[in-house]
Amino acid sequence: MTRATLAGAFRVRVVAVLIVLYILFVLLVTLWPTTVDKPIDPYLIRFLDALHQHGVPGYVDYNFVEFSANVLFFVPIGFLGGLLMPYRLQWIAVLLGGLLSCAIELSQKLFLPGRVASLGDVLANTSGALAGCIVAALVRAAIKHRDQLVIQDVLAGRIAEDGLPIRERAAVRP
């Protein structure tokens, strides 16, 4: 195996471990018998009231915060899944995020009487997975572009002793 292949395999393993750990965290939070925000509900309501008194629009309410939190909660699922999937199959990370969310909401409905299953949560979670997957695609595109520039410089014989292409080295060290 070449050095680049070993580095790529290592990155895939790291991302795979991170996504498994994050999914376990998501399952712990979402399948806990009570909601994780229950202890902070009164404080959140007071905080939102204070924000409204300082000019924050009224639509920024508890439901808005909950929806936004659900979106943000699944961004890492889409991001890590998007990095783990082959480039042309990144969209599967969004599908898997949506399926994970459906499974969680169904489990809450069937097995957790203290929790409320919601299609809105599935929509928010899937939106978060989509946002994370888009970020992963942008990161991969930037890395691919950088790699193409490095390859061009290597082929042209413009590589410095420190391994950086000469034009990047000049930009890094004024």
C-alpha positions in Angstrom: 0.0 0.0 0.0 1.2 3.5 -0.7 1.4 6.1 1.9 -1.6 8.0 0.6 -3.7 4.8 0.7 -2.7 4.1 4.3 -3.5 7.6 5.3 -6.9 7.4 3.6 -7.7 4.1 5.2 -6.7 5.5 8.6 -9.1 8.5 8.0 -11.9 6.2 7.0 -11.4 4.2 10.2 -11.3 7.3 12.4 -14.5 8.6 10.7 -16.2 5.2 11.1 -15.4 5.1 14.8 -16.6 8.7 15.3 -19.9 8.1 13.6 -20.5 4.9 15.6 -19.8 6.8 18.8 -22.0 9.7 17.8 -24.9 7.4 16.8 -24.6 5.8 20.3 -24.7 9.2 21.9 -27.8 10.1 19.8 -29.5 6.9 20.8 -28.7 7.5 24.4 -30.1 11.0 24.3 -33.2 10.2 22.2 -34.1 6.9 23.9 -33.7 8.1 27.4 -37.1 7.8 29.2 -37.4 11.6 29.7 -36.4 14.5 27.5 -32.9 15.8 28.2 -34.2 19.4 28.2 -36.8 18.8 31.0 -34.5 20.1 33.8 -33.7 23.3 31.9 -37.3 24.1 30.6 -38.1 26.8 33.1 -34.7 28.5 32.5 -35.1 28.3 28.7 -38.6 29.9 28.9 -37.2 32.7 31.1 -34.3 33.2 28.7 -36.6 33.3 25.7 -38.8 35.9 27.5 -35.8 38.0 28.2 -34.8 37.8 24.5 -38.3 38.8 23.4 -38.1 41.8 25.7 -34.9 42.8 24.0 -36.4 42.7 20.5 -35.9 39.1 19.4 -38.9 38.2 17.2 -41.8 36.2 18.8 -41.3 33.3 16.4 -38.1 32.4 18.3 -40.0 30.4 20.8 -39.6 27.0 22.5 -40.7 25.1 19.3 -38.2 27.1 17.2 -35.4 26.3 19.6 -36.4 22.6 19.8 -36.6 22.3 16.0 -33.2 24.1 15.6 -31.6 21.8 18.2 -32.9 18.8 16.3 -31.4 20.1 13.1 -28.1 20.7 14.8 -28.2 17.4 16.5 -28.1 15.5 13.2 -25.6 17.6 11.4 -22.7 15.4 12.6 -24.6 12.3 11.3 -24.7 13.8 7.8 -21.2 15.2 7.9 -19.5 12.0 9.2 -21.7 9.8 7.0 -20.9 12.0 4.0 -17.2 11.7 4.7 -17.5 7.9 5.1 -19.5 7.2 1.9 -17.9 7.1 -1.5 -18.2 10.5 -3.2 -21.0 9.6 -5.5 -23.0 7.9 -2.8 -22.9 10.7 -0.2 -26.6 11.2 -0.5 -27.0 7.9 1.3 -25.9 9.6 4.5 -29.0 11.8 4.3 -31.2 8.8 3.7 -29.6 6.9 6.6 -30.0 10.0 8.9 -33.7 10.1 8.0 -34.1 6.4 8.6 -32.3 6.6 12.0 -34.6 9.5 12.9 -37.7 7.4 11.9 -36.5 4.5 14.0 -35.9 6.7 17.0 -39.4 8.4 16.7 -41.1 5.0 16.2 -39.2 3.6 19.3 -40.3 6.6 21.3 -43.9 6.1 20.3 -44.0 2.4 20.9 -41.7 2.0 24.0 -41.3 5.3 25.8 -44.5 6.7 27.2 -42.7 9.7 28.6 -41.5 10.8 25.2 -43.5 12.3 22.3 -42.9 11.0 18.8 -43.1 13.7 16.1 -42.9 13.9 12.3 -41.5 17.4 12.9 -38.5 15.8 14.6 -38.0 13.5 11.6 -38.1 16.5 9.3 -35.7 18.5 11.5 -33.3 15.6 12.0 -33.3 14.8 8.2 -32.6 18.4 7.5 -29.7 18.4 9.8 -28.3 15.2 8.1 -28.7 17.0 4.8 -26.9 20.1 6.0 -24.0 18.0 7.4 -23.8 16.0 4.1 -23.6 19.3 2.1 -20.8 20.5 4.4 -19.0 17.2 3.9 -19.3 17.5 0.1 -17.9 21.0 0.2 -15.0 19.9 2.4 -14.3 17.0 0.1 -14.4 19.3 -3.0 -12.0 21.7 -1.4 -9.6 18.9 -0.5 -9.9 17.5 -4.0 -9.1 20.9 -5.5 -6.1 21.3 -3.2 -4.9 17.8 -4.1 -5.2 18.6 -7.8 -3.0 21.7 -7.4 -0.4 19.7 -5.5 -0.3 17.0 -8.2 0.1 19.7 -10.9 3.0 21.2 -9.0 4.6 17.8 -8.4 4.3 16.9 -12.1 5.8 20.3 -13.0 8.7 19.7 -10.6 7.7 22.6 -8.4 7.9 21.0 -5.0 9.9 22.4 -2.1 12.0 20.5 0.5 9.2 20.8 3.1 6.7 19.1 0.8 4.7 22.1 0.0 4.2 23.4 -3.5 6.3 26.5 -4.1 3.4 28.8 -4.5 1.7 27.6 -1.3 5.0 27.9 0.5 5.4 31.5 -0.6 1.8 32.3 0.7 2.5 30.6 4.0 5.8 32.3 4.7 5.8 36.0 3.8 
